[in-house]
Amino acid sequence: MSPVITPAACSDIAELRQLYYAVYGPHYPVALGTDPAEMARLIEDPYSLWLVGRCADTGALTASAAIHGEAGSRIGRLEGIAVHPEHRSSGLAAALTGALCAGMLDTGRLDSVYATVRTVSAGPQRVVARNGFRPLGILPNAVDLSSRESLALYARHSAGVLDRRIPVPEVPAPLLPLLRTAEAVLGIGYPGVRAAAGPQPAPPPVPRGAGERLEMIEAPAFVRRRFRERFPGAEGWFYPLHTPNVLLTPEDGRFEVYAYLNRAGGYCSLLTAHPDPAAAAACLEPVTRALARAGAGYVEALVPLAHQEVLSAFLSEGFVAGAIYPAMRADGDGFHDYAVLSRSSERIDFRGVAVEPPLQPYLDCYVSAWASTHLPTSSEVAP
């Protein structure tokens, strides 16, 4: 008998918490399945949609998934896919995902929806692929769920969105293999894109001891207020669906870096910097070290493909581009592509990763890019 799929209600929160515990155990680092107040906010959020599946016979809550949106943005995140262990292999995850996309993408409410998918097995990749999501890349060591796991980035776009991408004439050379991989896997084009002529200007050297003088302010309410003062609009905010909860700044206050730090999951997303991202380019190393000391074994940034200076700054500090998000942000009648760059302070081990064939080229591309960045060339190895 087909499950009954309905919108989640606040009266479901106790059952939902039990479901997420049964699926993920005590290490699930997402408020969606653990924090009653945040769960209630998402359920009542007019820009989001949370659906649950119930057994038609007993009424027991057996599955859950949501698309999380936000005001002023036409991007959503598919998250919290959970099916009770006793009801797996019944198509519940695919049914919920399909219903969510019908409600948020097919109706034109959103331009795209993305998902970060676990790679401990191929099942989650198949669920999203059956619902029209396509792989955009790999996020190595992206989250700590009792141990470090790599995630895959997938997305689904509304009809016609990918045809309205704004061309980029050139990018830093290390990004070209990723663009060619996306061309082959997604069937999109980067015609005429070339490597930027000559190296980008190197950022000024970081003064000795700058890492020790970098202050990290963990006061979420204060950080949010200051962030809204610095960025009253959305044009300076590169990462959708993430609200900053930490601020990093040197003693002289010449720049402020805003980030979202998830201690439970051991990861951090760099959102933007004031007065602009380039202002903090010279201090990416001490910023990353400070975040690692705070427990972020994985740090990532989402950067517009057209921002060569910022991309080059990240690449020069050991960040590696593992994914590309085409047509992520709307700009007038067109859409800008973004690159996802990351750096892990912990050893990356892909031996336990399960990838479906469409994702494999991204994994191969990342391994090659990581080796080019972090392994010495033959000319650098002493005879």
PLY file of the C-alpha trace (Angstrom):
ply
format ascii 1.0
element vertex 383
property float x
property float y
property float z
element edge 382
property int vertex1
property int vertex2
end_header
0.00 0.00 0.00
1.32 3.45 -0.92
2.51 5.67 1.94
0.57 8.76 2.94
2.66 11.88 2.22
1.67 15.08 4.02
3.31 18.36 5.09
5.09 18.10 8.42
3.33 19.67 11.40
4.69 20.89 14.71
2.82 18.02 16.36
5.16 15.66 14.46
8.38 16.98 16.04
8.68 14.31 18.75
8.21 11.51 16.20
10.60 13.20 13.77
13.35 13.35 16.39
12.88 9.65 17.07
13.07 8.94 13.32
16.35 10.85 12.86
17.85 9.15 15.89
16.85 5.73 14.51
18.44 6.58 11.14
21.56 8.56 12.12
22.11 7.78 15.80
23.37 10.46 18.21
25.81 12.05 15.75
23.44 13.83 13.35
24.81 17.41 13.20
21.74 19.09 11.64
19.18 21.06 13.61
16.43 19.79 11.30
16.34 16.46 13.15
17.58 17.43 16.62
16.53 20.94 17.68
12.76 21.29 18.35
12.80 25.09 18.05
14.62 25.06 14.71
12.38 22.25 13.48
9.27 24.27 14.33
10.67 27.29 12.50
11.35 25.27 9.36
7.92 23.63 9.44
6.27 27.06 9.60
8.63 28.76 7.14
6.68 29.96 4.06
9.80 29.64 1.87
10.40 25.98 2.74
8.52 22.70 2.39
8.85 19.75 4.77
7.04 16.49 3.97
6.64 13.30 5.97
5.61 9.80 4.99
3.31 7.69 7.14
2.39 4.05 6.98
-1.09 3.79 5.46
-2.03 0.97 7.83
-0.69 2.16 11.18
-0.16 5.90 10.70
3.40 5.58 12.00
5.83 8.23 10.76
8.31 6.35 8.58
10.10 8.94 6.42
10.97 12.62 6.21
12.58 15.12 3.83
12.53 18.87 3.26
13.48 21.57 0.80
14.77 24.55 2.74
14.43 27.96 1.08
14.84 31.52 2.26
13.46 34.99 1.62
15.04 36.83 -1.29
16.60 33.72 -2.81
15.43 31.30 -5.47
17.76 28.50 -4.37
16.68 25.64 -2.14
18.47 22.84 -0.33
17.14 19.29 -0.21
17.96 18.03 3.26
17.05 15.65 6.02
16.16 12.65 3.86
15.47 9.88 6.37
13.65 6.56 6.07
13.16 4.34 9.09
15.39 1.24 8.89
12.33 -1.03 8.90
10.91 0.67 5.79
13.95 0.99 3.54
13.91 -0.19 -0.09
10.25 0.75 -0.32
10.69 3.84 -2.50
9.83 6.25 0.31
12.88 8.49 -0.16
12.26 8.81 -3.90
8.56 9.47 -3.38
9.24 12.26 -0.88
11.93 13.82 -3.06
9.65 13.76 -6.09
6.81 15.39 -4.16
9.12 18.09 -2.81
10.46 18.94 -6.28
6.95 19.04 -7.69
6.00 21.56 -5.02
9.08 23.79 -5.20
10.67 23.45 -8.67
7.88 22.41 -11.01
5.71 25.25 -9.72
8.43 27.83 -10.45
8.99 28.82 -6.80
12.73 28.08 -7.11
15.33 28.17 -9.89
17.39 25.30 -8.47
17.62 22.91 -5.56
20.87 21.35 -4.38
21.64 18.40 -2.12
24.77 17.21 -0.36
24.57 13.43 -0.56
26.36 10.84 1.55
28.79 8.54 -0.23
28.99 5.70 2.29
26.73 3.83 -0.15
25.38 4.43 -3.62
21.73 4.48 -2.46
21.44 8.21 -1.66
22.96 9.12 -5.04
20.42 6.92 -6.81
17.52 8.48 -4.91
18.31 12.02 -6.04
19.34 10.92 -9.56
15.98 9.24 -10.09
14.38 12.61 -9.33
16.34 14.61 -11.89
19.29 15.72 -9.76
22.69 15.62 -11.47
26.15 15.47 -9.91
28.13 18.71 -9.63
31.20 17.44 -7.77
32.72 15.95 -4.64
33.20 17.49 -1.17
35.97 15.48 0.52
35.91 15.12 4.32
32.91 17.44 4.37
31.27 16.26 7.60
32.02 14.30 10.73
29.33 11.68 11.41
31.20 9.61 14.03
33.98 9.57 11.40
34.93 11.77 8.46
32.67 11.36 5.41
32.89 12.81 1.92
29.72 14.16 0.35
28.61 14.53 -3.24
27.00 17.74 -4.49
23.93 17.29 -6.68
21.45 19.83 -8.06
18.30 20.06 -10.13
17.37 23.18 -12.09
14.04 24.48 -13.31
13.43 24.32 -17.04
15.43 26.85 -19.06
17.68 28.05 -16.22
20.86 26.35 -17.49
20.33 27.97 -20.89
20.66 31.45 -19.36
24.13 31.14 -17.86
26.37 34.21 -18.17
29.60 33.29 -20.04
32.98 33.58 -18.34
35.89 34.27 -20.74
38.71 32.96 -18.53
39.40 31.25 -15.22
42.53 30.29 -13.26
44.17 27.35 -15.04
43.61 24.81 -12.21
39.84 25.15 -12.73
39.81 24.16 -16.40
39.73 20.37 -15.80
36.70 20.78 -13.53
34.87 22.81 -16.19
35.63 20.19 -18.84
34.35 17.49 -16.49
31.11 19.43 -15.96
30.74 19.84 -19.71
30.94 16.08 -20.22
28.75 15.06 -17.27
26.09 17.78 -17.41
26.07 18.49 -21.13
26.57 22.21 -20.54
29.07 24.34 -22.41
32.04 26.53 -21.55
32.87 27.59 -25.09
35.95 29.74 -25.43
36.87 29.63 -21.74
40.63 29.87 -21.44
43.21 29.89 -18.69
43.83 33.35 -17.31
46.87 34.88 -18.97
49.79 34.73 -16.56
49.64 34.20 -12.81
47.33 36.32 -10.73
49.01 38.93 -8.53
50.07 37.29 -5.29
48.45 38.67 -2.13
50.77 40.64 0.15
52.66 38.47 2.63
51.07 37.85 5.99
53.04 39.46 8.81
54.77 37.03 11.16
52.46 36.15 14.02
49.33 37.28 12.16
47.70 33.93 12.85
48.03 34.47 16.62
46.60 37.99 16.37
43.47 36.87 14.50
40.45 37.05 16.79
37.46 34.74 16.38
34.20 36.06 17.79
31.63 33.37 18.57
28.56 35.36 19.50
25.90 34.32 16.95
23.36 37.08 17.64
26.04 39.80 17.52
27.58 38.31 14.36
24.20 38.20 12.63
23.46 41.84 13.51
26.85 43.03 12.34
26.57 40.97 9.17
23.23 42.56 8.32
24.73 46.00 8.91
27.68 45.26 6.61
25.57 43.51 3.96
22.03 44.92 3.93
21.46 43.37 0.50
22.26 39.95 -0.93
24.88 41.03 -3.47
27.83 40.41 -1.13
26.58 37.11 0.23
28.04 34.20 -1.72
26.57 31.29 0.22
22.80 30.74 0.26
21.00 29.16 3.21
23.87 29.73 5.62
23.71 32.37 8.37
27.07 33.40 9.85
27.68 32.55 13.49
31.39 33.45 13.79
33.45 36.48 12.80
37.22 36.52 12.34
39.19 39.76 12.31
42.77 40.93 12.92
43.61 43.30 15.75
43.59 46.34 13.45
40.11 45.46 12.13
41.11 46.00 8.49
38.81 43.16 7.40
36.09 40.92 8.80
35.52 37.34 7.68
32.03 35.93 8.23
31.60 32.17 8.48
29.20 29.44 9.51
30.88 27.00 11.89
29.22 23.68 12.71
31.14 22.18 15.62
29.03 19.03 15.78
29.76 18.24 12.14
33.34 19.56 12.24
32.98 21.81 9.20
32.87 25.48 8.29
31.63 27.53 5.35
33.33 30.85 4.61
30.51 33.17 3.56
32.11 36.49 2.67
34.37 39.25 3.96
34.11 42.99 4.54
34.92 45.32 2.87
35.17 42.67 0.14
36.45 39.07 -0.15
39.72 40.22 -1.69
40.48 42.21 1.46
41.05 38.98 3.40
42.92 37.17 0.62
46.30 37.62 2.29
45.07 36.02 5.52
43.38 32.85 4.31
46.07 30.72 5.96
45.61 32.14 9.50
41.83 32.14 8.99
41.90 28.45 8.11
44.22 27.65 11.01
41.96 29.47 13.46
38.94 27.53 12.23
40.84 24.23 12.43
41.69 25.00 16.07
37.96 25.59 16.63
37.20 22.09 15.36
36.58 22.64 11.63
38.44 19.82 9.91
36.85 20.92 6.64
36.59 24.50 5.37
34.85 25.45 2.15
34.01 28.54 0.14
31.58 29.17 -2.70
33.09 31.70 -5.12
31.70 33.20 -8.36
33.49 31.76 -11.38
33.99 35.31 -12.65
35.98 36.41 -9.55
39.47 35.43 -10.68
41.34 37.28 -7.93
39.42 35.57 -5.13
39.61 32.14 -6.81
43.36 32.51 -7.25
43.79 33.50 -3.60
42.04 30.35 -2.43
43.97 28.14 -4.87
47.28 29.62 -3.73
46.46 28.65 -0.12
45.89 24.97 -0.84
42.15 25.02 -1.47
41.04 22.64 -4.23
37.95 23.07 -6.43
35.87 19.92 -6.14
32.52 21.05 -7.54
30.92 23.56 -9.86
27.40 24.94 -9.39
26.20 26.20 -12.78
23.52 28.89 -12.90
23.51 29.24 -9.14
22.73 32.93 -8.69
20.37 35.03 -10.78
21.59 38.38 -12.13
19.00 40.18 -14.22
18.04 37.83 -17.04
21.08 35.57 -16.56
22.70 33.30 -14.00
26.24 33.14 -12.62
28.21 29.91 -12.12
30.02 29.30 -8.82
32.93 27.06 -7.84
33.11 25.15 -4.55
36.64 25.14 -3.10
37.62 23.28 0.03
40.54 22.43 2.26
40.74 19.71 4.89
43.14 19.63 7.83
42.55 15.89 8.19
43.73 13.03 5.99
41.45 12.42 3.00
40.69 8.74 2.41
38.48 7.77 -0.52
38.82 4.01 -0.03
35.40 3.68 1.58
33.62 5.99 -0.85
30.89 4.55 -3.09
30.26 6.58 -6.24
27.84 6.06 -9.08
29.27 6.27 -12.65
28.08 9.88 -13.27
29.96 11.05 -10.16
33.21 9.16 -10.87
34.69 11.77 -13.27
34.45 14.42 -10.54
36.25 12.17 -8.07
39.01 11.50 -10.61
39.26 15.22 -11.35
39.53 16.09 -7.66
42.23 13.50 -7.00
44.28 14.89 -9.88
43.77 18.49 -8.71
44.69 17.61 -5.12
47.87 15.87 -6.26
48.84 18.86 -8.39
48.32 21.16 -5.42
49.82 19.16 -2.57
52.31 16.66 -4.01
55.77 17.77 -5.14
56.64 17.55 -8.81
59.65 15.56 -9.98
61.68 18.76 -10.27
60.93 19.58 -6.63
62.02 16.20 -5.29
65.68 16.17 -4.26
67.78 13.62 -6.20
0 1
1 2
2 3
3 4
4 5
5 6
6 7
7 8
8 9
9 10
10 11
11 12
12 13
13 14
14 15
15 16
16 17
17 18
18 19
19 20
20 21
21 22
22 23
23 24
24 25
25 26
26 27
27 28
28 29
29 30
30 31
31 32
32 33
33 34
34 35
35 36
36 37
37 38
38 39
39 40
40 41
41 42
42 43
43 44
44 45
45 46
46 47
47 48
48 49
49 50
50 51
51 52
52 53
53 54
54 55
55 56
56 57
57 58
58 59
59 60
60 61
61 62
62 63
63 64
64 65
65 66
66 67
67 68
68 69
69 70
70 71
71 72
72 73
73 74
74 75
75 76
76 77
77 78
78 79
79 80
80 81
81 82
82 83
83 84
84 85
85 86
86 87
87 88
88 89
89 90
90 91
91 92
92 93
93 94
94 95
95 96
96 97
97 98
98 99
99 100
100 101
101 102
102 103
103 104
104 105
105 106
106 107
107 108
108 109
109 110
110 111
111 112
112 113
113 114
114 115
115 116
116 117
117 118
118 119
119 120
120 121
121 122
122 123
123 124
124 125
125 126
126 127
127 128
128 129
129 130
130 131
131 132
132 133
133 134
134 135
135 136
136 137
137 138
138 139
139 140
140 141
141 142
142 143
143 144
144 145
145 146
146 147
147 148
148 149
149 150
150 151
151 152
152 153
153 154
154 155
155 156
156 157
157 158
158 159
159 160
160 161
161 162
162 163
163 164
164 165
165 166
166 167
167 168
168 169
169 170
170 171
171 172
172 173
173 174
174 175
175 176
176 177
177 178
178 179
179 180
180 181
181 182
182 183
183 184
184 185
185 186
186 187
187 188
188 189
189 190
190 191
191 192
192 193
193 194
194 195
195 196
196 197
197 198
198 199
199 200
200 201
201 202
202 203
203 204
204 205
205 206
206 207
207 208
208 209
209 210
210 211
211 212
212 213
213 214
214 215
215 216
216 217
217 218
218 219
219 220
220 221
221 222
222 223
223 224
224 225
225 226
226 227
227 228
228 229
229 230
230 231
231 232
232 233
233 234
234 235
235 236
236 237
237 238
238 239
239 240
240 241
241 242
242 243
243 244
244 245
245 246
246 247
247 248
248 249
249 250
250 251
251 252
252 253
253 254
254 255
255 256
256 257
257 258
258 259
259 260
260 261
261 262
262 263
263 264
264 265
265 266
266 267
267 268
268 269
269 270
270 271
271 272
272 273
273 274
274 275
275 276
276 277
277 278
278 279
279 280
280 281
281 282
282 283
283 284
284 285
285 286
286 287
287 288
288 289
289 290
290 291
291 292
292 293
293 294
294 295
295 296
296 297
297 298
298 299
299 300
300 301
301 302
302 303
303 304
304 305
305 306
306 307
307 308
308 309
309 310
310 311
311 312
312 313
313 314
314 315
315 316
316 317
317 318
318 319
319 320
320 321
321 322
322 323
323 324
324 325
325 326
326 327
327 328
328 329
329 330
330 331
331 332
332 333
333 334
334 335
335 336
336 337
337 338
338 339
339 340
340 341
341 342
342 343
343 344
344 345
345 346
346 347
347 348
348 349
349 350
350 351
351 352
352 353
353 354
354 355
355 356
356 357
357 358
358 359
359 360
360 361
361 362
362 363
363 364
364 365
365 366
366 367
367 368
368 369
369 370
370 371
371 372
372 373
373 374
374 375
375 376
376 377
377 378
378 379
379 380
380 381
381 382
